[in-house]
Amino acid sequence: MEHRTSEINKLYPATKDTEQEKKSEQEEETRRPGDITVGQYLIKRLRELGIDHVFGVPGDYSFSLLEHIVAPDSGLKYIGTCNELNAANAADAYAKVKRVPGVVAVTYGVGELS
């Protein structure tokens, strides 16, 4: 079976995505047992502050953070809005009612200037 796999790999070389996946796997292997990612750290700190909702608009540069937010074990609920201004207003109201910081997650671009 291994010989067959090497033949297939010669005929169909690894794509860029597969190479990227291998690189991520190698990076994961080099992490020490106590290491956590920035996303995991942010989620942990938000939960420590008593925050259980994050408002925002998903976008290219925020997808990796959003994956941590919407993970079943994060304890956070993501509330998607139509635009960044609505997200900011919702987070502001949330902060006033719950008496904890309001969190807005937006992507890079014009929306962050609103």
C-alpha positions, 0 to 999 in steps of 0.5 A: 500500500505504501508503494502505491501511495508514493506512486500517487504522490509522484503523479499528483504532487502536493498542492499549496494547501497540503504543504501549508497543512504539513507546515502547521502540523510541524509547528503543532508538533514543536509546541510544548505541552503547556503552550497555547495559541493567541486565540486560545489565550484571548478566549481564556481572558475574555471568559475570566472577565465574565464576557460571554458574547462577542459582536462583530462582522466576520472577514478574511483577517478575523476568521482564525480568531472566530474559529476559536470564538465559535468553538463549542468549548469556548463558552462564548456566543458570537453575534454577527451584525450587518456592519461594524457600527451596529456591532460597536453599538451592541457591544456598548449596550451589552457592556452597560447592561452586564457591567463587563467590557463589550467585545467587537471583532472586526476584520481589517479595512474600512469598517474598523474606522467606523 
